[in-house]
Amino acid sequence: MGASTGTAWLGMYPFQSLVGHWTLLWSAIRQRLGEGPDELSWSGDARACWTAPDLVLGMTCGWPLVTELIDVVDVVGAFDVSVPFAADGRYRSVLVASKPRSLAEWRSVGDVVVAVNGRDSLSGWVSMCHAWGDAPERVMVTGAHVESLRAVVSGAAHVASIDAVTFEHAVAAEPNLGAVHVVGHGPLVPSLPLVTAAGRVPVTHLRRAIGEALADPSLGPTLAALRVRGFVPLDLSDYRGLSALMR
């Protein structure tokens, strides 16, 4: 086993019930990679981790990848996630609302409040704007997908765009969040990119280590809990087209 150095951050789905599973998955990847930190970082400062020059493996969002991180990281690939409408390392956001109206109906209603986790989010802001047809007029920035769900349930917002994996985990953790109505889905986009600091670790080594770890039968329960059913090697070119979603 190589030196226990560097940063590993897989904190895009930081539900408490999943922390142990992410830890097990990273341990399996590290064992096969032969290097990297013993423990995952759970720092709340995602950008500091994404831009760390010693990042061995990280998980980021597709929008920051194509707007901020192109020259900072190398793309390794994405998990193929087990959620509706997902396939081959790609997925769609879930558009939810307080009432079972179509998006067209919601657009025709005045004073609609749209909740998004942040304006730098592919699954939140970008997917919502694409599905809405434009930037919604009244926007509530909640800071997290779970908070967007809570805003719709409480009546503080009418519509929200939620990462599909977050939606499944959030409803499992807080069943009352399932009271929302699914009224549509965002565009089909690559799942959250797995990245490494540019030039830090050969991408081929990481892809092999991740693939071998996911093939380990003993990780079956962990992968099921994480809603990970596979790994798809992807390159930056697979994400570059995302920029067109906001044109």
C-alpha positions in Angstrom: 0.0 0.0 0.0 1.3 3.4 -0.9 1.6 6.5 1.3 -1.5 7.6 3.2 -1.4 11.1 1.8 -3.7 13.3 -0.3 -7.4 14.2 -0.2 -10.4 12.1 -1.0 -13.8 13.7 -0.9 -17.1 12.0 -1.9 -19.4 14.3 0.0 -22.1 15.2 -2.5 -24.6 12.9 -0.8 -23.6 13.4 2.9 -26.6 11.7 4.6 -25.6 10.4 8.0 -26.9 6.9 7.2 -24.6 6.8 4.2 -21.3 7.9 5.8 -20.2 4.4 6.7 -21.0 3.1 3.2 -19.0 5.9 1.5 -16.2 5.1 3.9 -16.3 1.4 2.9 -16.4 2.2 -0.8 -13.4 4.5 -0.5 -11.4 1.9 1.5 -12.1 -0.6 -1.3 -11.0 1.8 -4.0 -7.9 2.9 -2.0 -6.9 -0.7 -1.4 -6.8 -1.4 -5.1 -5.3 2.0 -6.1 -2.4 1.6 -3.6 -2.4 5.2 -2.5 -4.5 7.9 -1.0 -5.6 9.0 2.5 -6.8 6.4 5.0 -10.0 8.4 5.5 -12.4 10.4 3.4 -12.6 14.1 4.1 -16.0 15.3 5.2 -15.1 19.0 4.9 -18.1 21.2 4.2 -15.9 23.3 1.9 -16.5 21.4 -1.3 -14.6 23.8 -3.5 -11.5 23.7 -1.3 -11.5 19.9 -1.8 -12.2 20.1 -5.5 -9.3 22.5 -6.1 -6.8 20.8 -3.7 -3.6 20.0 -5.5 -3.4 16.7 -3.6 -6.9 15.5 -4.5 -6.7 11.8 -5.2 -10.4 11.3 -5.9 -13.3 13.7 -5.6 -16.9 14.0 -6.6 -18.1 17.3 -7.9 -21.1 18.8 -9.9 -21.1 19.0 -13.6 -21.7 22.7 -13.7 -18.7 23.8 -11.7 -16.7 21.3 -13.7 -17.3 23.1 -17.0 -17.3 26.6 -15.6 -14.6 26.5 -13.0 -12.6 23.3 -12.8 -11.6 22.5 -16.4 -7.9 23.3 -15.9 -7.9 22.1 -12.3 -9.0 18.5 -12.4 -8.9 15.4 -14.7 -12.2 13.7 -15.2 -12.3 10.0 -14.2 -15.9 9.1 -14.9 -19.2 8.8 -13.0 -21.2 6.3 -11.1 -24.1 4.7 -12.8 -26.8 5.4 -10.3 -29.9 3.4 -9.5 -32.7 5.9 -9.8 -35.6 6.3 -12.3 -34.6 7.4 -15.8 -30.9 6.9 -15.1 -28.7 4.8 -17.4 -25.1 4.5 -18.5 -23.7 7.1 -16.1 -26.4 9.6 -16.9 -29.5 10.8 -15.1 -32.2 13.4 -14.9 -33.2 15.8 -12.1 -36.6 15.4 -10.4 -38.9 18.4 -10.7 -41.3 18.5 -7.8 -44.2 20.8 -6.8 -46.7 21.4 -4.0 -49.6 20.5 -6.3 -49.9 18.1 -9.3 -49.8 20.7 -12.0 -47.6 20.5 -15.2 -44.7 22.9 -15.5 -46.7 24.7 -18.2 -49.5 25.3 -15.7 -47.1 26.4 -13.1 -45.5 28.9 -15.5 -48.9 30.4 -16.2 -49.6 31.0 -12.5 -48.4 34.3 -11.1 -46.0 34.7 -8.2 -44.7 31.1 -8.4 -41.7 30.6 -6.1 -39.1 28.2 -7.5 -36.6 26.7 -5.0 -33.1 25.7 -6.0 -30.1 24.6 -4.0 -27.8 27.1 -5.7 -27.2 28.9 -8.9 -24.1 26.9 -9.6 -25.9 23.6 -9.5 -26.5 21.5 -12.7 -29.3 19.4 -11.1 -30.8 22.5 -9.4 -30.6 25.8 -11.2 -29.4 24.7 -14.7 -31.9 21.8 -15.0 -34.7 24.0 -13.7 -34.0 26.8 -16.2 -33.8 24.3 -19.0 -37.1 22.7 -18.1 -38.8 26.0 -17.3 -37.7 27.4 -20.7 -36.1 30.4 -19.1 -34.9 31.7 -15.7 -37.8 31.7 -13.3 -38.7 35.2 -12.0 -39.0 34.4 -8.3 -36.2 32.2 -7.0 -35.5 30.9 -3.5 -31.9 29.8 -3.1 -32.0 27.2 -0.3 -28.4 26.1 -0.1 -29.2 22.4 -0.3 -31.5 20.1 -2.3 -33.0 18.8 1.0 -33.8 22.3 2.0 -35.5 22.9 -1.4 -37.7 19.9 -0.7 -38.6 21.2 2.7 -39.5 24.5 1.2 -42.0 22.9 -1.1 -43.5 20.7 1.6 -43.8 23.7 3.9 -45.4 25.9 1.3 -42.5 28.4 1.2 -41.9 27.4 -2.4 -44.1 25.9 -5.1 -41.7 24.1 -7.4 -38.1 22.8 -7.1 -35.5 20.9 -9.1 -33.8 18.2 -7.1 -30.9 15.9 -7.8 -32.5 12.5 -8.4 -30.2 10.6 -6.0 -30.7 13.1 -3.3 -34.4 12.9 -3.8 -34.4 9.1 -3.1 -32.1 9.4 -0.1 -34.0 12.3 1.3 -37.4 10.7 1.1 -36.0 7.5 2.7 -34.5 9.6 5.6 -37.5 11.9 6.0 -40.7 10.2 4.6 -42.7 13.4 4.9 -40.6 14.9 2.1 -42.3 12.4 -0.2 -45.5 14.5 0.1 -44.4 16.6 -3.0 -45.6 15.8 -6.5 -43.2 14.8 -9.2 -44.2 17.0 -12.2 -41.3 16.5 -14.6 -37.7 15.8 -15.0 -34.6 17.8 -16.1 -32.5 17.0 -19.2 -30.5 13.8 -19.4 -27.0 14.7 -18.2 -23.9 12.9 -17.1 -24.0 11.9 -13.4 -21.8 13.7 -10.8 -18.2 13.6 -12.2 -15.5 11.8 -10.3 -12.3 13.8 -10.6 -8.7 13.9 -9.5 -6.3 16.9 -9.3 -4.8 17.5 -12.8 -1.8 15.2 -13.2 -2.1 13.9 -9.6 -3.0 10.2 -10.3 -3.2 8.5 -13.7 -6.9 8.4 -14.7 -6.4 4.8 -16.0 -5.3 3.7 -12.5 -8.3 5.3 -10.8 -10.7 3.8 -13.4 -9.3 0.3 -12.8 -9.4 0.7 -9.0 -13.0 1.9 -9.0 -14.1 -0.8 -11.4 -12.4 -3.6 -9.4 -13.9 -2.2 -6.1 -17.4 -2.1 -7.5 -17.0 -5.7 -8.8 -16.3 -7.0 -5.2 -19.4 -9.0 -4.2 -18.9 -8.1 -0.5 -19.7 -4.5 -1.4 -23.1 -5.4 -2.7 -25.0 -4.0 0.4 -23.0 -0.9 0.4 -23.5 -0.1 -3.3 -27.2 -0.8 -2.9 -27.4 1.6 0.0 -25.6 4.3 -2.0 -27.7 3.6 -5.1 -24.5 2.9 -7.1 -24.9 0.1 -9.7 -21.8 0.6 -11.7 -19.0 3.0 -12.9 -18.8 4.5 -16.4 -15.5 6.0 -17.6 -16.2 9.5 -18.9 -13.9 12.4 -20.1 -14.2 16.1 -19.9 -15.6 16.0 -23.4 -18.7 14.2 -22.1 -19.5 17.2 -19.9 -18.5 20.1 -22.2 -21.9 20.1 -23.9 -23.6 21.1 -20.6 -22.7 24.7 -21.2 -25.3 24.8 -24.0 -28.1 24.2 -21.5 -28.0 27.8 -20.4 -27.8 29.4 -23.9 
